[in-house]
Amino acid sequence: MRLVLNGEETIVPDDLTFLGLLAHLALDAGPVAIERNGEIVPRREHGASRPAEGDTLEIVHFVGGG
């Protein structure tokens, strides 16, 4: 499926949940925020909700440090 991910058109496997998408992108190691089409996807919905063809996603991966 085609998505716009952080401003770049990206092709990812169909039928991924948001958790599956994060794993596919190797972003499942820490806290992230996902925005779909201008709306935040609540973390509790990451395992059940799925992106759809043509969605625009912004994914922010938080990194600790000083």
N, C-alpha and C positions, 0 to 999 in steps of 0.2 A: 504494500500500500504506500501511497505517496503522502508525505507530511511535509510541512514547513517546520523545521526544527531549529530553533535559535537563529532564524533568518535564512536558513539554507534548505533548499528542497532536498529531501531525504527519502529513500525507499527502505522500508522495514517490512519484516514478515507480517502477514495478515494475522488476525485473531490474537494479538498480544494484549494482555491487560497492561495497565500502566506499570505495574511491578515487573512484568515480563519485558516491557520496553526498556525500563531502567537496567535490567540485567543484560539485555541485548547490547545496550550502549556502555556497559561496564560502569554504571553509575549507582550500583546497588550497595556500595560499601559505606555510605554515610547519608546524612540527612539531605533531602532535596525538596525543592518546591516545584510544582508543575502548574503552569498556566495553560489552559486550553481555550483558544479563541477569546482571550481576554478575561477568562474566569478562572480563579484558583480551583484546582481539583483537591478537595480535602484528602489528607493523608489516609484517613480511614477508608476511602473509596479507591485507593490505588490498586488493591487486589481484585476488585470486582469491575471497575470501570475500564472501558477500552477506548482508545483513540479511534477516530473514523477517517476514512479517506478524505484528504484535503484539509484536515485540521491544521491549525497553526498552533504550535507548542513552543513555549519557552520553558526550559528546564534550568534551574539554578542549583548547583551542587555546592553545599556549604563546606568550607575548609577551615579548620581551627588553626590557630597559630598566633604569633605575636609580632 
